[in-house]
Amino acid sequence: MWAIRRLCAVALVSGLTVLGVGAGVGPAAAEPIEHEHFHEVTSEVIEGFCENPDLTVRFVEDIQGMFLFNVRGPDGLGYALENLHITRSFTNLANDKTFTEVFNIVDKDLRVTDNGDGTLTIVVTASGVHKVIGPEGLLFTEAGQFKFQFMVDTKGTADPTDDEEVEGSFVLLRDWTGQDDLEGRDFCDDIHEFIG
C-alpha cells in the first residue's frame, strides 16, 4: 500500500505536471524558473484504523523537500528535479507503540521532447529508499528506481502553470529494480502485528 514506487508515481505525475514540468520557457533564462524548499507537518487521530474498531492511532506526517525547475538544452525546455523526505508515523494510543515509514525520494526529468503538436513528452527517473521501523527497530527496506514517461498539453502557451497531463499517456519504461522487502506484505496486517 505504501510502496515507494506508487508514492513516486502519484507525486510525479499529478504534482509536477500541475507545476508545468517540461514547459518551453525560452533558452535565455539563466536563473532557475522555480526553486523552492517546502516543509509541512500534519497530525490527526484516526479511530477504527485499518478497519479495526478497537484501534485508534495518532497519524503524523512530516514532508520536506526541494523542487527545482530550470531550462536545459538547445530547445529551451524546462526540466524538473525534486527531492523529498517523508516521515509517517502511526502510534497506537492504547499502548504507545509506533510504526514509522521513512521515504527519501529523488526524481528528475531525463528528457523533455517537444512533439510539435502542442504537447511535450517527459521521461522521468525516480529513485529512493523506503524504510519501515517498528517499536524494536528497522523491519523492512525497499530501495531502487524506475523510469516512466508521460505527456503534457502546453495549451499553446509558454506559461507552465496551465499545462495539463494528457490522459492515458503514462507509460512505464523500466519497472522497479532494487531491494523490496515489502513484496507480498500487507500494510494493515503489519500495523496489527507490530503495534496492535
CYANA upper distance limits for C-alpha pairs under 8 A (distance plus 0.5 A):
  1 MET  CA    186 ASP  CA      7.56
  1 MET  CA    187 PHE  CA      6.50
  2 TRP  CA      6 ARG  CA      7.60
  2 TRP  CA      7 LEU  CA      7.43
  2 TRP  CA    187 PHE  CA      7.79
  3 ALA  CA      7 LEU  CA      6.99
  3 ALA  CA    130 HIS  CA      8.24
  3 ALA  CA    142 GLU  CA      8.34
  3 ALA  CA    182 LEU  CA      8.14
  4 ILE  CA      8 CYS  CA      6.57
  4 ILE  CA    103 PHE  CA      7.77
  4 ILE  CA    128 GLY  CA      7.73
  4 ILE  CA    129 VAL  CA      7.90
  4 ILE  CA    130 HIS  CA      6.67
  4 ILE  CA    142 GLU  CA      7.89
  5 ARG  CA      9 ALA  CA      6.66
  5 ARG  CA    126 ALA  CA      8.47
  5 ARG  CA    145 GLN  CA      8.25
  5 ARG  CA    146 PHE  CA      7.92
  5 ARG  CA    176 TRP  CA      7.59
  6 ARG  CA     10 VAL  CA      6.66
  7 LEU  CA     11 ALA  CA      6.58
  8 CYS  CA     12 LEU  CA      6.31
  8 CYS  CA    105 ILE  CA      7.98
  8 CYS  CA    107 ASP  CA      8.30
  8 CYS  CA    126 ALA  CA      7.17
  9 ALA  CA     13 VAL  CA      6.23
  9 ALA  CA     14 SER  CA      8.47
 10 VAL  CA     14 SER  CA      6.25
 10 VAL  CA     15 GLY  CA      7.86
 11 ALA  CA     15 GLY  CA      5.59
 11 ALA  CA     16 LEU  CA      7.57
 12 LEU  CA     16 LEU  CA      5.70
 12 LEU  CA     17 THR  CA      7.74
 12 LEU  CA    107 ASP  CA      8.24
 13 VAL  CA     17 THR  CA      6.47
 13 VAL  CA    150 PHE  CA      8.16
 13 VAL  CA    165 GLU  CA      8.19
 14 SER  CA     18 VAL  CA      7.11
 14 SER  CA    165 GLU  CA      8.43
 15 GLY  CA     19 LEU  CA      7.34
 16 LEU  CA     20 GLY  CA      6.99
 16 LEU  CA     21 VAL  CA      6.30
 16 LEU  CA     80 ALA  CA      8.42
 17 THR  CA     21 VAL  CA      5.88
 17 THR  CA    152 VAL  CA      7.61
 17 THR  CA    163 ASP  CA      7.28
 17 THR  CA    164 GLU  CA      6.76
 17 THR  CA    165 GLU  CA      6.59
 18 VAL  CA    161 THR  CA      7.00
 18 VAL  CA    162 ASP  CA      7.99
 18 VAL  CA    163 ASP  CA      7.01
 18 VAL  CA    164 GLU  CA      6.96
 18 VAL  CA    165 GLU  CA      8.43
 19 LEU  CA    160 PRO  CA      6.97
 19 LEU  CA    161 THR  CA      6.10
 19 LEU  CA    163 ASP  CA      8.12
 20 GLY  CA    159 ASP  CA      8.39
 20 GLY  CA    160 PRO  CA      4.58
 20 GLY  CA    161 THR  CA      5.84
 20 GLY  CA    162 ASP  CA      7.50
 20 GLY  CA    163 ASP  CA      5.69
 20 GLY  CA    164 GLU  CA      8.01
 21 VAL  CA     69 PHE  CA      7.86
 21 VAL  CA     78 GLY  CA      6.84
 21 VAL  CA     79 TYR  CA      6.65
 21 VAL  CA     80 ALA  CA      6.42
 21 VAL  CA    122 ILE  CA      8.46
 21 VAL  CA    160 PRO  CA      7.56
 22 GLY  CA     77 LEU  CA      6.22
 22 GLY  CA     78 GLY  CA      4.74
 22 GLY  CA     79 TYR  CA      5.69
 22 GLY  CA     80 ALA  CA      7.70
 22 GLY  CA    112 VAL  CA      6.41
 22 GLY  CA    120 LEU  CA      7.40
 22 GLY  CA    122 ILE  CA      7.23
 22 GLY  CA    160 PRO  CA      8.34
 23 ALA  CA     77 LEU  CA      6.34
 23 ALA  CA     78 GLY  CA      5.73
 23 ALA  CA     79 TYR  CA      8.50
 23 ALA  CA    120 LEU  CA      8.03
 23 ALA  CA    154 THR  CA      7.18
 23 ALA  CA    158 ALA  CA      6.91
 23 ALA  CA    159 ASP  CA      7.68
 23 ALA  CA    160 PRO  CA      5.67
 23 ALA  CA    163 ASP  CA      7.97
 24 GLY  CA     75 ASP  CA      8.26
 24 GLY  CA     76 GLY  CA      6.52
 24 GLY  CA     77 LEU  CA      4.77
 24 GLY  CA     78 GLY  CA      6.31
 24 GLY  CA    158 ALA  CA      6.02
 24 GLY  CA    159 ASP  CA      8.48
 24 GLY  CA    160 PRO  CA      8.17
 25 VAL  CA     29 ALA  CA      8.21
 25 VAL  CA     71 VAL  CA      7.57
 25 VAL  CA     76 GLY  CA      6.61
 25 VAL  CA     77 LEU  CA      6.50
 25 VAL  CA     78 GLY  CA      6.98
 25 VAL  CA    158 ALA  CA      6.12
 25 VAL  CA    159 ASP  CA      7.99
 25 VAL  CA    160 PRO  CA      8.49
 26 GLY  CA     71 VAL  CA      8.04
 26 GLY  CA     75 ASP  CA      8.02
 26 GLY  CA     76 GLY  CA      5.20
 26 GLY  CA     77 LEU  CA      7.39
 27 PRO  CA     71 VAL  CA      7.21
 27 PRO  CA     72 ARG  CA      8.09
 27 PRO  CA     73 GLY  CA      8.25
 27 PRO  CA     74 PRO  CA      7.28
 27 PRO  CA     75 ASP  CA      7.16
 27 PRO  CA     76 GLY  CA      4.48
 27 PRO  CA     77 LEU  CA      7.97
 28 ALA  CA     76 GLY  CA      8.15
 29 ALA  CA     33 ILE  CA      8.15
 29 ALA  CA     71 VAL  CA      7.20
 30 ALA  CA     71 VAL  CA      8.19
 31 GLU  CA     70 ASN  CA      7.92
 32 PRO  CA     68 LEU  CA      7.53
 32 PRO  CA     69 PHE  CA      6.53
 32 PRO  CA     70 ASN  CA      5.12
 32 PRO  CA     71 VAL  CA      7.66
 33 ILE  CA     68 LEU  CA      8.35
 33 ILE  CA     69 PHE  CA      6.07
 33 ILE  CA     70 ASN  CA      5.81
 33 ILE  CA     71 VAL  CA      7.95
 34 GLU  CA     67 PHE  CA      8.01
 34 GLU  CA     68 LEU  CA      6.21
 34 GLU  CA     69 PHE  CA      5.50
 34 GLU  CA     70 ASN  CA      7.41
 35 HIS  CA     66 MET  CA      7.88
 35 HIS  CA     67 PHE  CA      6.18
 35 HIS  CA     68 LEU  CA      4.98
 35 HIS  CA     69 PHE  CA      6.87
 36 GLU  CA     66 MET  CA      6.21
 36 GLU  CA     67 PHE  CA      5.88
 36 GLU  CA     68 LEU  CA      7.16
 37 HIS  CA     64 GLN  CA      7.99
 37 HIS  CA     65 GLY  CA      6.22
 37 HIS  CA     66 MET  CA      4.88
 37 HIS  CA     67 PHE  CA      6.97
 38 PHE  CA     63 ILE  CA      8.35
 38 PHE  CA     64 GLN  CA      5.89
 38 PHE  CA     65 GLY  CA      5.98
 38 PHE  CA     66 MET  CA      6.79
 39 HIS  CA     62 ASP  CA      7.89
 39 HIS  CA     63 ILE  CA      6.10
 39 HIS  CA     64 GLN  CA      4.62
 39 HIS  CA     65 GLY  CA      7.15
 40 GLU  CA     62 ASP  CA      6.40
 40 GLU  CA     63 ILE  CA      5.80
 40 GLU  CA     64 GLN  CA      6.90
 41 VAL  CA     60 VAL  CA      7.73
 41 VAL  CA     61 GLU  CA      6.14
 41 VAL  CA     62 ASP  CA      4.91
 41 VAL  CA     63 ILE  CA      6.84
 42 THR  CA     60 VAL  CA      6.22
 42 THR  CA     61 GLU  CA      5.82
 42 THR  CA     62 ASP  CA      7.14
 43 SER  CA     58 ARG  CA      7.54
 43 SER  CA     59 PHE  CA      6.09
 43 SER  CA     60 VAL  CA      4.83
 43 SER  CA     61 GLU  CA      6.94
 44 GLU  CA     58 ARG  CA      6.25
 44 GLU  CA     59 PHE  CA      5.89
 44 GLU  CA     60 VAL  CA      7.15
 45 VAL  CA     56 THR  CA      7.51
 45 VAL  CA     57 VAL  CA      6.22
 45 VAL  CA     58 ARG  CA      4.89
 45 VAL  CA     59 PHE  CA      6.61
 46 ILE  CA     56 THR  CA      6.11
 46 ILE  CA     57 VAL  CA      5.88
 46 ILE  CA     58 ARG  CA      6.78
 46 ILE  CA     59 PHE  CA      7.57
 47 GLU  CA     53 PRO  CA      7.53
 47 GLU  CA     54 ASP  CA      8.31
 47 GLU  CA     55 LEU  CA      6.80
 47 GLU  CA     56 THR  CA      4.81
 47 GLU  CA     57 VAL  CA      7.09
 48 GLY  CA     52 ASN  CA      5.37
 48 GLY  CA     53 PRO  CA      4.56
 48 GLY  CA     54 ASP  CA      6.60
 48 GLY  CA     55 LEU  CA      5.74
 48 GLY  CA     56 THR  CA      6.33
 49 PHE  CA     53 PRO  CA      7.56
 49 PHE  CA     55 LEU  CA      6.05
 49 PHE  CA     56 THR  CA      6.49
 49 PHE  CA     57 VAL  CA      7.26
 50 CYS  CA     55 LEU  CA      8.34
 50 CYS  CA    188 CYS  CA      6.04
 55 LEU  CA     92 ASN  CA      7.42
 55 LEU  CA     94 ALA  CA      8.39
 55 LEU  CA    196 GLY  CA      8.03
 56 THR  CA     92 ASN  CA      6.51
 56 THR  CA     93 LEU  CA      6.48
 56 THR  CA     94 ALA  CA      7.91
 57 VAL  CA     90 PHE  CA      6.35
 57 VAL  CA     91 THR  CA      5.57
 57 VAL  CA     92 ASN  CA      5.04
 57 VAL  CA     93 LEU  CA      6.02
 58 ARG  CA     89 SER  CA      8.29
 58 ARG  CA     90 PHE  CA      6.18
 58 ARG  CA     91 THR  CA      5.62
 58 ARG  CA     92 ASN  CA      7.24
 58 ARG  CA     93 LEU  CA      7.26
 59 PHE  CA     88 ARG  CA      7.62
 59 PHE  CA     89 SER  CA      6.17
 59 PHE  CA     90 PHE  CA      5.25
 59 PHE  CA     91 THR  CA      7.16
 60 VAL  CA     87 THR  CA      8.45
 60 VAL  CA     88 ARG  CA      6.19
 60 VAL  CA     89 SER  CA      5.77
 60 VAL  CA     90 PHE  CA      7.28
 61 GLU  CA     86 ILE  CA      7.65
 61 GLU  CA     87 THR  CA      6.21
 61 GLU  CA     88 ARG  CA      4.97
 61 GLU  CA     89 SER  CA      7.08
 62 ASP  CA     86 ILE  CA      6.14
 62 ASP  CA     87 THR  CA      5.65
 62 ASP  CA     88 ARG  CA      7.00
 63 ILE  CA     84 LEU  CA      7.66
 63 ILE  CA     85 HIS  CA      6.44
 63 ILE  CA     86 ILE  CA      5.04
 63 ILE  CA     87 THR  CA      7.13
 64 GLN  CA     84 LEU  CA      6.46
 64 GLN  CA     85 HIS  CA      5.87
 64 GLN  CA     86 ILE  CA      6.98
 65 GLY  CA     82 GLU  CA      7.77
 65 GLY  CA     83 ASN  CA      5.79
 65 GLY  CA     84 LEU  CA      4.89
 65 GLY  CA     85 HIS  CA      6.41
 66 MET  CA     82 GLU  CA      6.17
 66 MET  CA     83 ASN  CA      5.75
 66 MET  CA     84 LEU  CA      7.23
 67 PHE  CA     80 ALA  CA      7.77
 67 PHE  CA     81 LEU  CA      6.38
 67 PHE  CA     82 GLU  CA      4.99
 67 PHE  CA     83 ASN  CA      7.12
 68 LEU  CA     80 ALA  CA      6.14
 68 LEU  CA     81 LEU  CA      5.66
 68 LEU  CA     82 GLU  CA      6.85
 69 PHE  CA     78 GLY  CA      6.88
 69 PHE  CA     79 TYR  CA      6.08
 69 PHE  CA     80 ALA  CA      4.94
 69 PHE  CA     81 LEU  CA      7.01
 70 ASN  CA     78 GLY  CA      5.75
 70 ASN  CA     79 TYR  CA      5.91
 70 ASN  CA     80 ALA  CA      7.04
 71 VAL  CA     76 GLY  CA      6.03
 71 VAL  CA     77 LEU  CA      5.93
 71 VAL  CA     78 GLY  CA      4.90
 71 VAL  CA     79 TYR  CA      6.57
 72 ARG  CA     76 GLY  CA      6.23
 72 ARG  CA     77 LEU  CA      6.46
 72 ARG  CA     78 GLY  CA      6.80
 72 ARG  CA     79 TYR  CA      7.11
 73 GLY  CA     77 LEU  CA      7.38
 77 LEU  CA    112 VAL  CA      7.39
 78 GLY  CA    112 VAL  CA      8.18
 79 TYR  CA    108 LYS  CA      8.17
 79 TYR  CA    109 ASP  CA      6.14
 79 TYR  CA    110 LEU  CA      8.39
 79 TYR  CA    111 ARG  CA      8.41
 79 TYR  CA    112 VAL  CA      7.62
 80 ALA  CA    108 LYS  CA      6.22
 80 ALA  CA    109 ASP  CA      6.03
 81 LEU  CA    106 VAL  CA      7.98
 81 LEU  CA    107 ASP  CA      6.39
 81 LEU  CA    108 LYS  CA      4.83
 81 LEU  CA    109 ASP  CA      7.04
 82 GLU  CA    106 VAL  CA      6.28
 82 GLU  CA    107 ASP  CA      5.91
 82 GLU  CA    108 LYS  CA      6.87
 83 ASN  CA    104 ASN  CA      8.10
 83 ASN  CA    105 ILE  CA      6.28
 83 ASN  CA    106 VAL  CA      5.03
 83 ASN  CA    107 ASP  CA      7.14
 84 LEU  CA    103 PHE  CA      8.08
 84 LEU  CA    104 ASN  CA      6.27
 84 LEU  CA    105 ILE  CA      5.56
 84 LEU  CA    106 VAL  CA      6.90
 85 HIS  CA    102 VAL  CA      7.94
 85 HIS  CA    103 PHE  CA      6.16
 85 HIS  CA    104 ASN  CA      5.16
 85 HIS  CA    105 ILE  CA      7.01
 86 ILE  CA    101 GLU  CA      8.47
 86 ILE  CA    102 VAL  CA      6.26
 86 ILE  CA    103 PHE  CA      5.49
 86 ILE  CA    104 ASN  CA      7.09
 87 THR  CA    100 THR  CA      7.59
 87 THR  CA    101 GLU  CA      6.22
 87 THR  CA    102 VAL  CA      5.04
 87 THR  CA    103 PHE  CA      6.89
 88 ARG  CA    100 THR  CA      6.14
 88 ARG  CA    101 GLU  CA      5.64
 88 ARG  CA    102 VAL  CA      7.03
 89 SER  CA     98 THR  CA      7.05
 89 SER  CA     99 PHE  CA      6.23
 89 SER  CA    100 THR  CA      4.76
 89 SER  CA    101 GLU  CA      6.85
 90 PHE  CA     98 THR  CA      6.00
 90 PHE  CA     99 PHE  CA      5.68
 90 PHE  CA    100 THR  CA      6.77
 91 THR  CA     96 ASP  CA      6.35
 91 THR  CA     97 LYS  CA      6.06
 91 THR  CA     98 THR  CA      4.71
 91 THR  CA     99 PHE  CA      6.92
 91 THR  CA    195 ILE  CA      8.11
 92 ASN  CA     96 ASP  CA      5.78
 92 ASN  CA     97 LYS  CA      5.99
 92 ASN  CA     98 THR  CA      6.89
 92 ASN  CA    195 ILE  CA      6.80
 92 ASN  CA    196 GLY  CA      7.60
 93 LEU  CA     97 LYS  CA      8.20
 95 ASN  CA    195 ILE  CA      8.37
 97 LYS  CA    135 PRO  CA      6.41
 97 LYS  CA    195 ILE  CA      5.73
 97 LYS  CA    196 GLY  CA      8.49
 98 THR  CA    134 GLY  CA      6.80
 98 THR  CA    135 PRO  CA      6.22
 98 THR  CA    195 ILE  CA      6.76
 99 PHE  CA    132 VAL  CA      7.90
 99 PHE  CA    133 ILE  CA      6.42
 99 PHE  CA    134 GLY  CA      5.26
 99 PHE  CA    135 PRO  CA      7.10
 99 PHE  CA    191 ILE  CA      7.40
 99 PHE  CA    194 PHE  CA      7.65
 99 PHE  CA    195 ILE  CA      7.11
100 THR  CA    132 VAL  CA      6.28
100 THR  CA    133 ILE  CA      5.53
100 THR  CA    134 GLY  CA      6.88
101 GLU  CA    130 HIS  CA      7.38
101 GLU  CA    131 LYS  CA      6.18
101 GLU  CA    132 VAL  CA      5.11
101 GLU  CA    133 ILE  CA      6.77
102 VAL  CA    129 VAL  CA      8.45
102 VAL  CA    130 HIS  CA      6.09
102 VAL  CA    131 LYS  CA      5.65
102 VAL  CA    132 VAL  CA      7.05
103 PHE  CA    128 GLY  CA      7.63
103 PHE  CA    129 VAL  CA      6.25
103 PHE  CA    130 HIS  CA      4.97
103 PHE  CA    131 LYS  CA      7.08
104 ASN  CA    128 GLY  CA      5.87
104 ASN  CA    129 VAL  CA      5.81
104 ASN  CA    130 HIS  CA      7.08
105 ILE  CA    126 ALA  CA      7.65
105 ILE  CA    127 SER  CA      6.32
105 ILE  CA    128 GLY  CA      4.73
105 ILE  CA    129 VAL  CA      7.10
106 VAL  CA    126 ALA  CA      6.36
106 VAL  CA    127 SER  CA      5.99
106 VAL  CA    128 GLY  CA      6.62
107 ASP  CA    124 VAL  CA      7.39
107 ASP  CA    125 THR  CA      6.14
107 ASP  CA    126 ALA  CA      4.68
107 ASP  CA    127 SER  CA      6.79
108 LYS  CA    124 VAL  CA      6.11
108 LYS  CA    125 THR  CA      6.19
108 LYS  CA    126 ALA  CA      7.15
109 ASP  CA    122 ILE  CA      7.16
109 ASP  CA    123 VAL  CA      6.31
109 ASP  CA    124 VAL  CA      4.91
109 ASP  CA    125 THR  CA      7.06
110 LEU  CA    122 ILE  CA      8.09
110 LEU  CA    123 VAL  CA      6.00
110 LEU  CA    124 VAL  CA      5.96
110 LEU  CA    125 THR  CA      7.23
111 ARG  CA    122 ILE  CA      6.35
111 ARG  CA    123 VAL  CA      5.63
111 ARG  CA    124 VAL  CA      7.78
112 VAL  CA    120 LEU  CA      7.12
112 VAL  CA    121 THR  CA      6.21
112 VAL  CA    122 ILE  CA      5.08
112 VAL  CA    123 VAL  CA      6.95
113 THR  CA    120 LEU  CA      5.94
113 THR  CA    121 THR  CA      5.62
113 THR  CA    122 ILE  CA      7.03
114 ASP  CA    118 GLY  CA      8.14
114 ASP  CA    119 THR  CA      6.92
114 ASP  CA    120 LEU  CA      5.18
114 ASP  CA    121 THR  CA      7.18
115 ASN  CA    119 THR  CA      6.14
115 ASN  CA    120 LEU  CA      6.05
115 ASN  CA    121 THR  CA      7.42
118 GLY  CA    153 ASP  CA      6.49
118 GLY  CA    154 THR  CA      6.18
118 GLY  CA    155 LYS  CA      7.05
118 GLY  CA    156 GLY  CA      6.06
119 THR  CA    151 MET  CA      7.00
119 THR  CA    152 VAL  CA      5.95
119 THR  CA    153 ASP  CA      4.94
119 THR  CA    154 THR  CA      6.27
120 LEU  CA    151 MET  CA      5.92
120 LEU  CA    152 VAL  CA      5.85
120 LEU  CA    153 ASP  CA      7.14
120 LEU  CA    154 THR  CA      7.86
121 THR  CA    149 GLN  CA      7.35
121 THR  CA    150 PHE  CA      6.31
121 THR  CA    151 MET  CA      4.90
121 THR  CA    152 VAL  CA      7.17
122 ILE  CA    149 GLN  CA      5.88
122 ILE  CA    150 PHE  CA      6.06
122 ILE  CA    151 MET  CA      6.54
122 ILE  CA    152 VAL  CA      8.36
123 VAL  CA    147 LYS  CA      7.78
123 VAL  CA    148 PHE  CA      6.34
123 VAL  CA    149 GLN  CA      4.77
123 VAL  CA    150 PHE  CA      7.35
124 VAL  CA    147 LYS  CA      6.20
124 VAL  CA    148 PHE  CA      6.00
124 VAL  CA    149 GLN  CA      6.43
125 THR  CA    145 GLN  CA      7.60
125 THR  CA    146 PHE  CA      6.43
125 THR  CA    147 LYS  CA      4.89
125 THR  CA    148 PHE  CA      7.10
126 ALA  CA    145 GLN  CA      5.97
126 ALA  CA    146 PHE  CA      6.10
126 ALA  CA    147 LYS  CA      6.78
127 SER  CA    143 ALA  CA      8.10
127 SER  CA    144 GLY  CA      6.09
127 SER  CA    145 GLN  CA      4.48
127 SER  CA    146 PHE  CA      7.06
128 GLY  CA    143 ALA  CA      6.18
128 GLY  CA    144 GLY  CA      6.32
128 GLY  CA    145 GLN  CA      6.95
129 VAL  CA    141 THR  CA      7.68
129 VAL  CA    142 GLU  CA      6.23
129 VAL  CA    143 ALA  CA      4.78
129 VAL  CA    144 GLY  CA      7.27
130 HIS  CA    141 THR  CA      6.27
130 HIS  CA    142 GLU  CA      5.49
130 HIS  CA    143 ALA  CA      6.70
131 LYS  CA    138 LEU  CA      7.70
131 LYS  CA    139 LEU  CA      8.15
131 LYS  CA    140 PHE  CA      6.40
131 LYS  CA    141 THR  CA      5.14
131 LYS  CA    142 GLU  CA      6.93
132 VAL  CA    138 LEU  CA      6.62
132 VAL  CA    139 LEU  CA      6.04
132 VAL  CA    140 PHE  CA      5.62
132 VAL  CA    141 THR  CA      6.87
133 ILE  CA    137 GLY  CA      5.81
133 ILE  CA    138 LEU  CA      4.84
133 ILE  CA    139 LEU  CA      5.78
133 ILE  CA    140 PHE  CA      7.65
134 GLY  CA    138 LEU  CA      6.73
134 GLY  CA    139 LEU  CA      6.70
134 GLY  CA    194 PHE  CA      6.84
134 GLY  CA    195 ILE  CA      8.18
135 PRO  CA    194 PHE  CA      7.76
135 PRO  CA    195 ILE  CA      7.96
140 PHE  CA    181 ASP  CA      5.98
140 PHE  CA    182 LEU  CA      7.14
141 THR  CA    179 GLN  CA      7.65
141 THR  CA    180 ASP  CA      6.99
141 THR  CA    181 ASP  CA      6.06
141 THR  CA    182 LEU  CA      7.76
142 GLU  CA    178 GLY  CA      8.04
142 GLU  CA    179 GLN  CA      5.81
142 GLU  CA    180 ASP  CA      4.93
142 GLU  CA    181 ASP  CA      6.33
142 GLU  CA    182 LEU  CA      7.19
143 ALA  CA    178 GLY  CA      6.10
143 ALA  CA    179 GLN  CA      5.62
143 ALA  CA    180 ASP  CA      7.04
144 GLY  CA    176 TRP  CA      7.18
144 GLY  CA    177 THR  CA      5.88
144 GLY  CA    178 GLY  CA      4.65
144 GLY  CA    179 GLN  CA      6.80
145 GLN  CA    175 ASP  CA      8.50
145 GLN  CA    176 TRP  CA      6.06
145 GLN  CA    177 THR  CA      6.15
145 GLN  CA    178 GLY  CA      7.30
146 PHE  CA    173 LEU  CA      8.23
146 PHE  CA    174 ARG  CA      5.92
146 PHE  CA    175 ASP  CA      5.79
146 PHE  CA    176 TRP  CA      5.17
146 PHE  CA    177 THR  CA      6.99
147 LYS  CA    172 LEU  CA      6.88
147 LYS  CA    173 LEU  CA      5.82
147 LYS  CA    174 ARG  CA      5.43
147 LYS  CA    175 ASP  CA      7.34
147 LYS  CA    176 TRP  CA      8.47
148 PHE  CA    170 PHE  CA      7.65
148 PHE  CA    171 VAL  CA      6.11
148 PHE  CA    172 LEU  CA      4.86
148 PHE  CA    173 LEU  CA      5.24
148 PHE  CA    174 ARG  CA      7.15
149 GLN  CA    169 SER  CA      8.21
149 GLN  CA    170 PHE  CA      6.28
149 GLN  CA    171 VAL  CA      5.81
149 GLN  CA    172 LEU  CA      7.07
149 GLN  CA    173 LEU  CA      7.40
150 PHE  CA    165 GLU  CA      7.88
150 PHE  CA    166 VAL  CA      7.98
150 PHE  CA    169 SER  CA      5.51
150 PHE  CA    170 PHE  CA      4.92
150 PHE  CA    171 VAL  CA      6.80
151 MET  CA    165 GLU  CA      6.37
151 MET  CA    166 VAL  CA      5.91
151 MET  CA    169 SER  CA      6.17
151 MET  CA    170 PHE  CA      7.78
152 VAL  CA    163 ASP  CA      6.66
152 VAL  CA    164 GLU  CA      5.78
152 VAL  CA    165 GLU  CA      4.76
152 VAL  CA    166 VAL  CA      5.73
153 ASP  CA    163 ASP  CA      6.03
153 ASP  CA    164 GLU  CA      5.80
153 ASP  CA    165 GLU  CA      6.71
153 ASP  CA    166 VAL  CA      6.61
154 THR  CA    158 ALA  CA      7.72
154 THR  CA    159 ASP  CA      8.25
154 THR  CA    160 PRO  CA      7.60
154 THR  CA    162 ASP  CA      7.33
154 THR  CA    163 ASP  CA      5.11
154 THR  CA    164 GLU  CA      7.36
155 LYS  CA    162 ASP  CA      7.34
155 LYS  CA    163 ASP  CA      6.84
155 LYS  CA    164 GLU  CA      8.45
157 THR  CA    162 ASP  CA      8.48
159 ASP  CA    163 ASP  CA      8.10
165 GLU  CA    169 SER  CA      8.24
185 ARG  CA    189 ASP  CA      8.23
185 ARG  CA    190 ASP  CA      8.07
186 ASP  CA    190 ASP  CA      6.78
187 PHE  CA    191 ILE  CA      6.77
188 CYS  CA    192 HIS  CA      6.74
189 ASP  CA    193 GLU  CA      6.63
190 ASP  CA    194 PHE  CA      6.47
191 ILE  CA    195 ILE  CA      6.21
191 ILE  CA    196 GLY  CA      7.22
192 HIS  CA    196 GLY  CA      5.00
